[in-house]
Amino acid sequence: MKKEPSVFQIHEMAKKILPIYVKLPEKITHREGREGGYLTIKNSETDEIEAIFKIGNINNGKHAKYLEFSQEKANRLFNRNQGDYYETNSYQSRCEEKNQYGGAVFVKHLSKYILSFSGLPEMGDEAYMLALLAAINDKPRTSAKDIDAYVFGPRSVSTGRNLSKILMGKVLRSIKK
């Protein structure tokens, strides 16, 4: 990646991607009418949350919950990436008993930012952030392949992998880079 995008450029791209996700069939997304949430952008080098944006419509009255979860996912992923240990997504450390879910992603050679979203179903949050991570890079098609390899690995059977691939494919076609 040549130049890191600004948080505002990330926000603009996120606003373009959400409608693509929302238009995917319900049988793939399981979104149950959910159409928005909160995006947290955290700097992995400084431990600072640089921005939080509400994106889309939150039509179920869960604003506070989604805002809290979006920040928690980003903070947890940051804390789990200290020293030599490296995780690419918050799903790897999910714990339902503690209300800790997937939906934050970080691939350090693609971006200094941890991207986190809460408001869609858990796999949707993650797929949305993976598509966003690919889209904000100078070479999104290469980034999408890197993301698939780093996040899911060669033997992954994650249910989120198919949703992520479908969404990334649609996003890449829409931005035509």
N, C-alpha and C positions, 0 to 999 in steps of 0.2 A: 504494500500500500504506500503510495507516494505521499499523500497528505491526508492527515486525519480530518474527517468532516467535522464541522461545528455541531454543537448540540441542536442548533436550530435547523441545520440541514438534515440531521437525523430525524428530528421531529417532522419536518416536511415529508420526508420519505415514509415515515411511519403512517402519516395521514393518508398517503397514497395506497399503502399496502392493506390497511384494515378493510376497506371496501372489497378488495379482492378476496380476502378471507371470508367476509360475511356472505359473499355470493356463492361460495362453495356449498355443495349439497349438505343438508343436515345429517345425512347418514355418514358423512365423512367427518364433519366438524363436531357433532353432538353439542352445538352451542346453545340450544334451548332458548333462542331469542336474544342471547347476549350479543351486544354490538359495540362494546367499548370497555374502557378501563383506564388504568394509569400506567404510563411509561416512566420508568426511572432510569436515568443515565448516570452511572457511577464511574469515576475515574479510577482505574485499577492501580495507578501509580501514586496517587495522592490520598486515596481513601475518602475522597469528597464526592458527595452526590452533587453533580453539576446541574441537573435539571430534573424536574418532574412535570410531566404533561398529562392532562386528561385528553384522551383521544376517543372519538366516537361517542355514542350515547350509552349512559349507564341507566337502564330503565328498570332496575329492580331494587333501588334504594340502598345499595351496598357500597356507596362511595367511600366511606371511612374504611371499611374492610379491605377494599381493593387497593386503596392508597397505602394502607399499612402493609399488606402482603407484598406489594410491588417493591417497597423499600426493604422489607425483610429479606426477600429473595436475593436482591443485589448485595446487601450487607453480608449475608451468609456465604454467598459465592466468593466475595472478596476475602472473607476470613478463612475460607477453605483453600485459598490459593497463596498461602504464605510459604516461603522456603522452597523446597524442591517438589512439594506436593502440588498437583495440578488437576483441577476439575474444570470441565467445560460447561456444565449446566447444573442448575440447582436441583434438578430431578435426582441427581446422584446422591444428594443428602436429604431427600424428602423424608418427612416424618409426620404422618397425619395426626398423631397424638399431640404434637406440638404446633399444629396448624402451619407446617412448613411444607411448601409444595414446589413443583417445578415451574419454570417460566422465566428464569434468568439464564443468559448465555454469555460465555466469554471464551474467545479464541485469541490468545495474546499476540500471535503473529499477524492477525488481521485487524485488530483494533485495540486501543488502550482502554476502551470502554466496556464495562459490564452493562448489558442491556437487559432490563427486566420489565415484565408486564404482568398485570393481574386484572382480570375482568372477564376473560374467556374461560372455557374449560382448561384444565391444566395443560393438556397436550396442545391445545390451541394457543395458549400463552407462549409456550416454547416454540412451536412452529412459526408463529408470528415473529418472534425475536430472531430466530435463525434466518428467516427470509429477509428481515431488516438488516441483519449483519452482512448477508451476502450483497444486498442492494447498495449499501453505503460504501462498498469498496470499489477501487478503480477498475478491477477486473471481476465483476460479479459472477460470471460463469465459473471461473477458476475458484473463486471464493466458495461458491456453492459446493463444488467437489471437495474442497478442503474441509468445509463444515461437515459434510456427510462423513468423511473419513475420521475427523477428530472427535466429533460428538457421538457418532453412533458406532464407529469401529466396524471391522469386517464381519463380525459375527452377531451384530446387534439384531435383536428381534423386537425392538421397541415399537410399540404401536404408534408412537409419535413420528417414527421415521417416515412412514408412508404419507402422513399428513404434511410433514415438513417438505418432502420431495414434491408433492403436488403443489403446495403453495409456492415454494421456491421456483418451480417451473413456470407457474402463471405469472409470478412477479417478474422473472427474468424476461419473459416474452413481452410484458407490458412496458418495461423500461428500455428494452431494445438497446442494450449497451454492447 
